Each structure stands twice: as structure tokens, then as C-alpha cells.
Amino acid sequence: MQAEVEAGSGGVFDVFVDGQRVYCKFDESDQFPEAGEIQRRLKNG
């Protein structure tokens, strides 16, 4: 599994794992993920 960070602007915050977006701040009511949220999403698929 490979996670990567891509630079953005204008408040963009996306998390990609193996080339697939698993979190998008814009899609989540402009909220950053809570502690452990990304890990839970990966575990739950």
C-alpha cells in the first residue's frame, strides 16, 4: 500500500492510497479528517 500527498491550493486536502482517493475535504463538508478516520476507512474498505 502506498500513500501519497499532492500539493494543492485553495484549501484542497485529498488523501490518495495506491492512486485511489480515499478522502476529499471538499466532499466532507469542508472538514479535515478526524484522528484515525483515514485508517478506519482503509480497514473497512
Backbone bond lengths (Angstrom), bond angles and torsions (degrees), N, CA, C in turn:
res aa  C-N    CA-C-N  psi(-1)  N-CA   C-N-CA  omega(-1)  CA-C   N-CA-C  phi
1 M - - - 1.445 - - 1.522 107.78 -
2 Q 1.302 116.05 133.24 1.456 120.96 179.91 1.521 109.41 -125.23
3 A 1.326 116.01 123.70 1.465 121.60 176.00 1.515 108.08 -103.17
4 E 1.319 116.65 147.55 1.460 119.90 179.23 1.519 110.68 -143.54
5 V 1.310 114.60 155.67 1.450 122.46 177.19 1.526 107.30 -116.89
6 E 1.311 115.70 132.21 1.455 120.55 177.03 1.519 108.65 -116.82
7 A 1.311 115.89 132.88 1.465 120.16 179.39 1.519 109.98 -65.36
8 G 1.306 115.66 140.94 1.455 121.02 178.05 1.525 109.13 -138.63
9 S 1.307 116.21 -176.38 1.455 120.36 176.87 1.521 108.54 -142.55
10 G 1.310 116.26 165.86 1.452 120.44 177.08 1.508 114.24 69.67
11 G 1.336 117.91 27.16 1.457 121.35 177.84 1.514 114.58 86.25
12 V 1.329 117.79 11.94 1.461 120.85 179.45 1.522 109.50 -67.67
13 F 1.334 116.32 133.73 1.460 121.76 175.18 1.516 107.34 -145.80
14 D 1.335 116.29 98.87 1.456 122.66 178.56 1.516 108.53 -119.25
15 V 1.329 115.90 144.71 1.461 121.88 176.66 1.522 107.15 -117.24
16 F 1.338 115.69 125.98 1.462 122.34 178.68 1.520 109.28 -115.99
17 V 1.321 116.21 138.15 1.459 122.05 174.13 1.523 107.00 -130.03
18 D 1.317 116.00 124.36 1.469 122.16 -176.76 1.526 111.27 51.43
19 G 1.335 116.12 39.80 1.453 121.65 176.52 1.518 115.09 80.37
20 Q 1.323 118.52 -2.38 1.463 122.03 -179.78 1.521 109.92 -106.96
21 R 1.320 116.24 131.97 1.463 119.99 179.07 1.533 109.10 -73.32
22 V 1.341 115.62 124.81 1.462 120.14 179.94 1.520 111.80 -111.35
23 Y 1.317 117.87 -10.90 1.463 121.89 176.47 1.513 109.21 -153.47
24 C 1.330 114.87 135.90 1.460 121.37 176.51 1.522 107.75 -136.13
25 K 1.316 116.77 115.03 1.470 121.55 -179.24 1.527 110.86 -55.97
26 F 1.305 117.90 -39.94 1.460 122.18 -179.00 1.531 111.17 -60.77
27 D 1.341 117.21 -40.16 1.464 122.00 -179.30 1.531 112.48 -76.02
28 E 1.315 117.70 -13.77 1.466 122.65 -175.40 1.529 111.79 -107.92
29 S 1.298 117.66 42.26 1.471 122.86 178.53 1.522 112.54 57.71
30 D 1.327 116.00 35.58 1.466 122.68 176.46 1.533 112.75 62.08
31 Q 1.334 116.36 34.35 1.470 121.94 179.97 1.521 110.66 -111.76
32 F 1.334 115.62 141.85 1.451 120.12 171.26 1.521 108.25 -75.33
33 P 1.338 118.21 154.73 1.463 119.30 -179.95 1.526 111.13 -65.82
34 E 1.328 115.83 147.28 1.459 121.29 174.94 1.519 108.90 -74.67
35 A 1.328 116.23 162.14 1.464 120.99 178.57 1.525 109.59 -55.14
36 G 1.304 117.51 126.53 1.459 123.27 177.46 1.515 115.18 83.41
37 E 1.330 118.30 -4.34 1.466 120.64 -176.42 1.523 112.95 -64.84
38 I 1.303 117.65 -42.79 1.468 120.58 179.68 1.522 110.14 -62.96
39 Q 1.331 117.10 -44.33 1.457 121.12 179.36 1.536 110.78 -60.97
40 R 1.337 117.23 -41.93 1.470 120.52 178.88 1.525 111.14 -63.34
41 R 1.307 116.51 -40.34 1.468 119.98 -179.96 1.523 110.70 -64.57
42 L 1.327 116.10 -40.72 1.467 119.27 179.58 1.518 110.65 -67.16
43 K 1.310 117.44 -39.88 1.460 122.06 -179.08 1.528 111.02 -66.94
44 N 1.348 116.44 -40.63 1.461 121.32 -176.81 1.527 113.66 -83.67
45 G 1.336 115.29 -8.93 1.448 121.54 177.30 1.458 113.99 64.85
